[in-house]
């Protein structure tokens, strides 16, 4: 059972808090690249309880600075991007992406005040449509060679959405293979060809059986857990009959991302990033192993649910997540529509702003969550003591060994499911039009 002290230790993310200290050791998604457009290449960002301003200068360089101007604390999120930096509208002080003060124009011409001013800045890099920032001390870790980072831009699509609860419960739904048979149950199957880009609507690989049918008719998965060099592999097995078993391979990418199959064609790598202790954003990269991603269609689908500029769900607690009792009786298990993001959002937000884990009773299908919490507590301890780097704080050499990982949703011979998922992944990678390196040698 999780104690109150352990729960607070895992969930609180502000500066100096145990989980906050750990998460600052990693690159964190802060915005989609499309949020910095030509009209307004400046955005306020709140991350792990801290306020920042994110901007792109005229040369295309990205900067993340503390949001309060070091002169008299005015809000730099209203700054003017000009003259090689971001200018505070209050008195015209100008800062570059590294926080250097370039000008204090109201001061006397011979003033040296500017040379003594430095605004706190943080490294920012662009990866596959997402801007990542590093808030920790010292050198940031290297990025691993995950599929979502090495696929070409044409084969990735990034999006995000807000969730009104703590980051940890939002993440944990992604490492719970059992919930999909209930929370995401559809009473009727649809044409997979008409559901491009939608979760659980495709056929399972190497079969003509829709994933919706698998989840609906086989609700008691056997779950296998394997610790890996990137975190954890989860294998959910649903025996269809003596000859065939459905195999779904997903992954926990430590510390706060999971990697799952969207279809035989596409995977999702999704981070859950704390805004503060009681809000988070999910950031997802969809990676195609076949043709280029139809980004226009993927974006249009998701904008039906999320409202700009803050990517707030249109269905939420204020409108009961679109709940329809007739739909619940006739079409979906939740009665909350077809988008599984709404289902997940209801599930985790209904647990409260910060789930009280002292009141839960975990079962055998929660082994992924149990394993993850053990890993998380160990890493929090390591971040506090500094005796050894936590899992996935990588140098350049170690990062090259983290590949893939494998995701599969397919139907295998019952007696050979272990060989099947490895072979199916190898076939997928061999047929990919971009370099999708084999991962088994590194596992």
C-alpha positions, 0 to 999 in steps of 0.5 A: 500500500502507498503511504501518504508520504510516498504519494506526496513524494511521487506527485509534488513537482515544484522546485525542491520537491522530490519528484520535481528534483528528479523530473528536472534531470530530463528534457521536458516537452514545453510546446508544439513548434506550431505554437510559435507562429510568425504573428506571435513567436512568444508564449508563456509556459508554466512547467512544474510550478514555474513560470517561463517565457518561450520565444523564437528570435529573428534568426530562428533560435529558441529561448526559454527564460524566467518570465519576470523581467530582472529589472522590475518584474514585468511580464516578459510573455508580452515582450517584443521579439526584435533586435536579436532577442526579446524586449521588455515593453516596460523599459525596453531591456533586451535579452537574448535566448541565453539570457544575456542582457543586450540593451538597457536603452533608458540608462545613460549611454555610458552605463555598464548596468547591462553587463551585470544583468543575466536572466535565468535561461534554459536550453531548448531543442526541437525534436519531431515537432515538439520543443523540449527544455531542460530545467536542471543543473549541469549538462542535459542528458543526451536524447536516445535514438527512439523511433519518434526522434529519428523518423523524418518530419514527413513521418511524424506528427505532434499534438498535445492536450490539457488534463486537469489533474496530477501528472502521475495518475495521467501517466499511469493510465498508459501503463494499465493494459487491462482498462482498455477492455472496459473504458474503451469498449465499443459495442460495434466495429467499424471499417478500419479504412475509415478510421485513419489516425484513431486509436483501437479502430484498426485491425490487429496485425496479421489478421482481419480482426478489429482491435475493438472486437478483441478488447470487447470479447477478451477482457481478461489479459495475462500481463507480462512485465520486463524491465529494460534499459529504457524502463519497462516493457508490458506484454498483454496476452489475450488467448482467442482460442487454442491456436491464436493469441492476441499480443499487445506490446507497449512500453514505459519510457522512464520517467514519464512517457509511454510508447504504444501502437496506434495501428500496424502502421503507426505508434504513439510516444506520449509524455505527461508533463506537469504544469503544476501539482494539479494540471498537466499536458500530454504531448504525443508524437505519432510515428508512421512506419509506412507512408507519410503521416496525413498531418492535416487530417490528424490535426483536424481530428484532434481539433474537434476535441481540443480548443486553441490556443491552450489545447483545452478539451471541449469535453470536460468536467463542466459538461460531464465529458459529453456523457449520454446515457443512451449512448452508454446503453447502446454504443460505448461503455462510457457513453462519452463518445468515440475519442478515447482521450475523453475516456482517459481524461474522465478516468484520471480527473475523476480520481481527484486533483491528486489521487489519494493512493492510500485508498486504492486496492491494486490487483494483479493486472496493476503490476505495471503500475506497481513496478513503475512506482518502485522504479520512480521511488528509487530514481527519486532517491538517486536524484536526492543523494546524487550517488548515481544517475537515475535511469535514462539520464544518458550520456551520448554513448548510452543514448545510442543504445536506446532504440525503438522500442518495440510496439506490436498489436497482432495475433500470434500462434498461441504457442509461439507468441514470444517469437511472433512479436519480435519477428513482426517488429523486424518485418515492420522495420525492414519495410519502413521507408526510413531508417528504422534500426533493429532494436533486439540487439540492444535489449 
